[in-house]
Amino acid sequence: MTDMIEETTTAPLADGPIPGRRDRLERQRHAIAVCAAIAAVGATLLGWTPSSAAALTIVIAAVAIGLPHGALDIVIGPRMTKRSLFFGCYLAVAALTTLVWLVAPLLALVTFFAASWFHFARGDAPYHHRLRGAGGPFGMSTAGCALGLPLALHSGVVAPVLSDLLVGNGALGSQQVAAIGWIIAYPSIIAGIVAAIAAVQLHRYSAVAEITAVAALAVVVHPLVSFALYFALWHSPRHLIELDIDGTSWVLALGASATTLIAGAVVWRLIEPSAATSIRVIFIGLAALTVPHVLVTELLRAHRSNDGRTT
C-alpha cells in the first residue's frame, strides 16, 4: 500500500514537463475534447437545442465521468496525514460547505465560482508549460471562459437554475448573473489573448485550438451542456493524467465512484425529484465535494514543493 501511494504522488501537479505516456494521453484527450466541442457547436448552430431533460442527462453523465478524479482523494489524502484525521476533516469540510449553502447560499455560490475558477485554472496551466510563462494566463483563460461566458452570455437560461440553488433565499435576475459572469469573463478573455499570442509565436497551435474550442462551447452551446463537456473532457481527465495512478488506485477510485452513484440512484428513485430539485441536489452536492477536493489538491502541491519536486 505504501508503494502504491508513493507512486501516486510522483507525478507533477504544477508547471513542468508531462513526459512519455502522460504526454500521449493528453494528446488523445485533446483530440477527443476538441472534436466533441466542434460537434456540439456545429449541432447547435444547425438548430439543436437540448430539452431540460437532455441537458440534465448530459450533466449527470459528466458528473459520473468526473467522479473518479475526485474519488482519488481517498488515495492522496491519507499519505499526507493520518487516515482517520483526513476522513474526519474531509467530511467536516463537506458538511460545512453544505451548511453554508443552506444558511448563506448567495455567499456560497459566489465563493464556489471563485474556488472553481482557481481550481480549474490550476489544472489547465501545467499542460501549457511550453508557452514560456504564459501557462498560467492560459489556464486562467480556459477555466474562466468555461465558467464566466455561459453566465455572461446565457444569463437568461442560467438565472432560474442559480435562483433554485438559493433554496428559497431570494432570486438572481439575469442582469445579476451576467454581472457575475463578466467579472470572470473579462480578465479571462484578456489572459486568453495574451496566451494565444504566445502560442502562435511558439507555433503551439494545439493550444490555440483548445482555447478556441472552450470559448466557442461557452458562447454557442447550452450553458449546462458546455460546462458539462468542459468538466468531463478537460478538467477531470487532466487530473487523472497528472496523477498517473496505478491499478490499485483505480480500483479504489472507481469503487468510491460506483458507491456514490448507487447511493444517488437509490435516493433518486425514492424521492423522484423534479428537474429543479435534481439540479439543486447535484450542484450543491458537487460543491460540498469540490471544496475539500480543492484543499486536498493544493495540499498535495504544497507537499511536493516542500519535498523539492518539480512544480
C-alpha positions in Angstrom: 0.0 0.0 0.0 2.9 2.4 0.8 4.5 1.7 -2.5 1.2 2.4 -4.3 0.7 5.7 -2.5 4.3 6.8 -3.1 3.9 6.0 -6.8 0.7 8.0 -6.9 2.5 11.1 -5.6 5.4 11.2 -8.0 3.5 12.8 -10.9 3.8 16.6 -11.3 0.8 18.7 -10.3 2.1 22.0 -11.5 4.1 23.6 -14.3 6.6 21.1 -15.6 7.1 18.6 -18.3 4.5 15.8 -18.9 6.6 13.0 -20.3 6.0 9.8 -22.1 2.7 8.0 -21.6 1.0 11.0 -20.0 2.0 13.2 -22.9 0.4 10.7 -25.3 -2.8 10.5 -23.2 -3.0 14.3 -23.1 -2.8 14.5 -26.9 -5.5 11.9 -27.2 -7.7 13.7 -24.7 -7.1 17.0 -26.5 -8.2 15.5 -29.9 -11.4 14.0 -28.4 -12.3 17.2 -26.5 -11.8 19.5 -29.5 -13.8 17.1 -31.8 -16.6 17.0 -29.2 -16.6 20.8 -28.9 -16.8 21.1 -32.7 -19.6 18.6 -32.9 -21.6 20.4 -30.1 -21.0 23.8 -31.6 -21.9 22.6 -35.1 -25.1 20.9 -33.9 -26.2 24.0 -32.0 -25.6 26.3 -35.0 -27.7 23.8 -37.1 -30.6 24.2 -34.7 -30.1 21.7 -31.9 -31.4 22.9 -28.6 -31.4 20.4 -25.7 -34.5 20.0 -23.7 -34.3 20.3 -19.9 -34.3 16.5 -19.7 -31.5 16.2 -22.2 -29.4 18.9 -20.6 -29.9 17.3 -17.2 -28.9 13.9 -18.6 -25.7 15.3 -20.0 -24.9 17.0 -16.7 -25.4 13.7 -14.8 -23.2 11.9 -17.4 -20.5 14.5 -16.9 -20.7 14.1 -13.1 -20.4 10.3 -13.5 -17.3 10.6 -15.7 -15.8 13.2 -13.4 -16.4 11.3 -10.1 -13.2 9.2 -10.3 -10.9 12.2 -10.4 -12.4 13.4 -7.1 -12.6 10.0 -5.6 -8.8 9.7 -5.8 -8.7 12.0 -2.8 -9.1 8.8 -0.7 -5.7 7.7 -2.1 -4.0 11.1 -2.0 -5.2 12.4 1.4 -4.1 9.6 3.8 -0.5 9.8 2.6 -0.3 13.4 4.0 -1.8 12.7 7.4 -3.4 10.1 9.5 -6.3 8.3 7.7 -8.8 9.0 10.4 -7.8 12.7 10.6 -8.1 13.0 6.8 -11.5 11.5 6.5 -12.8 13.4 9.6 -11.6 16.7 8.2 -12.8 15.9 4.6 -16.3 15.1 5.8 -16.4 18.1 8.1 -15.5 20.5 5.3 -18.1 18.9 3.1 -20.7 19.2 5.8 -19.7 22.8 6.5 -20.0 23.6 2.8 -23.5 22.2 2.7 -24.5 24.2 5.8 -23.2 27.4 4.2 -25.3 26.7 1.1 -28.4 26.4 3.3 -27.7 29.4 5.5 -26.0 31.9 3.1 -26.5 30.5 -0.4 -25.5 33.6 -2.3 -22.2 33.8 -0.5 -21.7 30.1 -1.1 -22.5 30.5 -4.8 -20.0 33.3 -5.4 -17.3 31.6 -3.3 -17.9 28.4 -5.3 -17.4 30.1 -8.6 -14.2 31.7 -7.4 -12.9 28.5 -6.0 -13.8 26.6 -9.1 -12.1 29.2 -11.4 -8.9 28.9 -9.3 -9.0 25.1 -9.2 -9.8 24.6 -12.9 -7.1 27.1 -13.9 -4.5 25.3 -11.8 -5.5 22.1 -13.5 -5.2 23.5 -17.1 -2.0 25.5 -16.7 0.6 22.6 -16.4 -0.4 21.5 -19.9 0.9 24.7 -21.4 4.2 25.0 -19.6 5.9 25.2 -23.0 4.4 28.7 -23.6 7.3 30.3 -21.7 5.4 31.8 -18.8 2.0 32.0 -20.5 0.8 28.7 -19.0 -0.7 30.5 -16.0 -2.7 33.0 -18.1 -3.7 30.2 -20.4 -5.2 28.2 -17.5 -6.9 31.3 -16.1 -8.4 31.9 -19.6 -9.8 28.4 -20.4 -11.2 28.0 -16.9 -12.6 31.5 -16.8 -14.2 31.2 -20.2 -15.8 27.9 -19.3 -17.3 29.4 -16.2 -17.8 33.1 -17.0 -19.0 33.2 -20.6 -22.1 31.0 -20.0 -23.1 33.2 -17.1 -22.5 36.4 -19.1 -24.0 35.4 -22.4 -26.7 32.9 -21.4 -27.8 34.6 -18.2 -31.5 34.2 -19.1 -31.1 30.4 -19.1 -28.7 30.3 -16.1 -30.5 32.7 -13.8 -33.5 30.4 -13.0 -31.1 27.5 -12.3 -29.0 29.6 -9.9 -32.1 31.0 -8.3 -33.2 27.4 -7.5 -29.8 27.0 -5.7 -30.6 29.8 -3.3 -33.0 27.5 -1.6 -35.8 30.0 -1.0 -33.5 32.9 -0.2 -34.5 35.2 -3.0 -33.7 35.1 -6.7 -31.0 36.2 -9.0 -32.0 38.2 -12.1 -30.4 37.9 -15.5 -28.5 41.2 -15.0 -27.0 40.0 -11.7 -26.0 36.7 -13.2 -24.5 38.4 -16.3 -22.5 40.8 -14.0 -21.0 37.8 -12.1 -20.2 36.2 -15.5 -18.4 39.3 -16.9 -16.3 39.7 -13.7 -14.9 36.2 -14.5 -15.0 36.5 -18.3 -13.3 39.9 -18.9 -9.9 39.0 -17.3 -10.2 35.5 -18.8 -10.5 36.9 -22.3 -7.6 39.3 -21.8 -5.5 36.4 -20.4 -6.6 34.3 -23.4 -5.4 36.8 -25.9 -2.0 37.1 -24.2 -1.7 33.3 -24.1 -2.9 32.8 -27.7 -0.3 35.3 -29.0 2.4 33.5 -27.1 1.1 30.2 -28.5 1.1 31.4 -32.1 4.6 32.8 -31.7 5.8 29.5 -30.5 3.8 27.5 -33.1 1.8 25.8 -30.4 -1.4 25.6 -32.4 -2.9 22.9 -30.3 -3.1 25.5 -27.5 -4.9 27.9 -29.8 -7.3 25.2 -30.8 -8.0 24.4 -27.1 -8.8 28.0 -26.1 -10.9 28.5 -29.2 -12.9 25.3 -28.6 -13.6 26.1 -24.9 -14.6 29.7 -25.8 -16.8 28.5 -28.7 -18.5 26.0 -26.5 -19.2 28.6 -23.8 -20.5 31.2 -26.3 -22.7 28.9 -28.6 -23.8 25.8 -26.7 -26.4 25.5 -23.9 -24.6 26.6 -20.7 -25.2 23.4 -18.7 -24.0 21.3 -21.7 -21.0 23.4 -22.4 -19.8 23.3 -18.7 -20.5 19.6 -18.5 -18.3 19.0 -21.6 -15.5 21.1 -20.1 -15.7 19.2 -16.8 -15.9 15.8 -18.4 -13.4 16.3 -21.3 -10.9 18.8 -19.9 -10.7 19.1 -16.1 -11.4 15.6 -14.9 -9.2 13.6 -17.4 -6.4 16.0 -16.9 -6.4 15.5 -13.2 -6.3 11.7 -13.8 -3.4 12.1 -16.3 -1.5 14.2 -13.9 -1.7 11.7 -11.1 -0.7 8.8 -13.4 -2.3 6.3 -11.0 -1.8 2.6 -10.8 -4.3 -0.2 -10.9 -4.9 -0.4 -7.2 -5.7 3.3 -7.0 -8.1 3.0 -10.0 -10.0 0.2 -8.1 -10.3 2.4 -5.1 -11.4 5.4 -7.1 -13.9 3.5 -9.2 -15.3 1.7 -6.2 -15.9 5.0 -4.4 -17.5 6.5 -7.5 -19.7 3.5 -8.0 -20.8 3.7 -4.4 -21.7 7.3 -4.8 -23.6 6.7 -8.0 -25.6 3.8 -6.5 -26.4 5.8 -3.4 -27.6 8.7 -5.6 -29.7 6.4 -7.7 -31.4 4.9 -4.7 -32.2 8.3 -3.3 -33.4 9.5 -6.7 -35.7 6.5 -7.0 -37.1 7.1 -3.5 -37.9 10.8 -3.9 -38.3 11.1 -7.7 -37.2 14.7 -7.7 -38.3 17.4 -10.2 -35.8 18.8 -12.6 -35.2 21.9 -10.5 -34.7 19.8 -7.3 -32.4 17.4 -9.2 -30.1 20.3 -10.4 -30.1 21.7 -6.9 -29.1 18.4 -5.3 -26.4 17.8 -8.0 -25.0 21.3 -7.8 -24.9 21.6 -4.0 -23.6 18.0 -3.8 -20.8 18.8 -6.2 -19.9 22.0 -4.2 -19.8 20.0 -1.0 -17.3 17.6 -2.6 -15.4 20.3 -4.6 -14.3 22.4 -1.6 -12.4 19.6 0.2 -11.2 18.3 -3.1 -9.6 21.7 -3.9 -8.0 21.7 -0.5 -6.5 18.2 -0.9 -5.1 19.1 -4.4 -3.5 22.3 -3.1 -2.1 20.5 -0.1 -0.5 17.9 -2.4 1.0 20.6 -4.5 2.5 22.2 -1.4 3.7 18.9 -0.1 5.6 18.2 -3.4 7.0 21.7 -3.4 8.4 21.2 0.1 9.8 17.8 -1.0 11.7 19.7 -3.7 9.9 18.0 -6.6 9.2 19.8 -9.9 6.3 22.2 -9.5 
